[in-house]
Amino acid sequence: MKSVTGWPDLRGLRCALESAKYTGGWTHNFYLYPARFSPDIAHAVIDMFSKPGDWVMDPFMGGGTTIIEGLALGRRMIGIDLNALAHFVASVRTKPLSPHDELAVRRWAITAARHASSSCVEAPPKIKNLPHPVSEFVSQALSHVSALPFARQRAFARCVLLRLGQVALDCRDNRGPSGRMLAARLPILTDQMLGGLRDFVQACRDAGICKTEISSRRILICRDAISLDKEPQLAALETRPRLIFTSPPYPRVHVLYHRWQVRGRKETPAPYWIADVPDGYYASHYTGGSRTPTGEHNYYLLIKTAFTSIRNILAPDGIVAQLIGFADIKKQLPKYLATMSEAGFERWTPDRSQKERLWRYVPNRKWYAKLQGAVDASTELLLFHRPRPHVLRRR
């Protein structure tokens, strides 16, 4: 939306940045991905800086908030993430199901809940730090997933169990969840998630995308963001993305992308077992570098290399919008801006009259910020860049 001056009206964007919501209906609450941001922010940025039918890309898509909001606004979406769990979740969140699929998934949930009290044919696998009642129930429920005839049904069922596991492990009862509680919750959660998926499909339909077109309107790739200009699926695009909206990893900020924490303490790799996707990497693999000086150097090298390739994909008049946080903003922000300049971008402001930075305070952030008060890691900054026109493009 533009004001009478011809520049974007940022009132809606400022309101979105003030939003305390992490999730907002549709399929956003299928899985609570670490460092997720408010869907309102993605909606405002995509609506303001792109048009229906445009390609919009998120090279660090996480759980797919940007992808969901973009599709619901009638855009064509590209999502990239090196985390197999993130790719799995984003795929399920944006994959419509037929009425037959819904019926099959409901029957699975009822069957899994009914057999919760029966003894396992085989002992559940030992998943590090996963409470036994959870591993036992999930193992039984997973044993029934294989009976679902289609991959989309099995993926949705696994996503339900992911969300159920998060609910269970976030329990404040020190005794932990019981199998009976999980069994009672499973069919209810399944119906809620199916309803959210139907609402998402309706939102896409309202934006001019019919149900059968949703999957073909998004490209989701499990890989890192380096050399994206050489990715065959992106090289084949007839038009370049006009907007990059993303939230890259934050330098030297502690975020666990690859583990769950059991009641905020011990770590477990359970989500990869439930989703049946590969794991095996260490924490810094998902954050671009460790919290050491060497890790921070590697982080900026990743940002420079990734955005250099992104610049070769972006339309000449395109925009990069990033929501990013810092452990020490006074030292790290200038370095980050210099890195973006080295990648061929220049800082840009969407409002000529705006002098203040676009900040967001992140409520309830579980990055140990609550223990230390209003530290830098508990705030985020929305940055805008455009390609420098004199930088030569490479294909």
Secondary structure, DSSP 8 states (H G I E B T S, - for coil): -B-TTSSB--HHHHHHHT---S--STTGGG---TT---HHHHHHHHHHH--TT-EEEETT-TTTHHHHHHHHTT-EEEEEES-HHHHHHHHHHT----HHHHHHHHHHHHHHHHGGGS--SS-----TT--HHHHHHHHHHHHHHTTSSSHHHHHHHHHHHHHHHHHHHT---TT---HHHHHHHHHHHHHHHHHHHHHHHHHHHHTT--GGGTGGGEEEEES-STTGGG-HHHHT-SS--SEEEE----TT----SS-EEETTTEEE-HHHHHHT------HHHHHTS-SSHHHHHHHHHHHHHHHHHHHTTS-TT-EEEEEE--SSHHHHHHHHHHHHHHTTEEE--S-TT--S-EEEE-TT-TTTHHHHSS-GGGEEEEEEEEE-TTS----
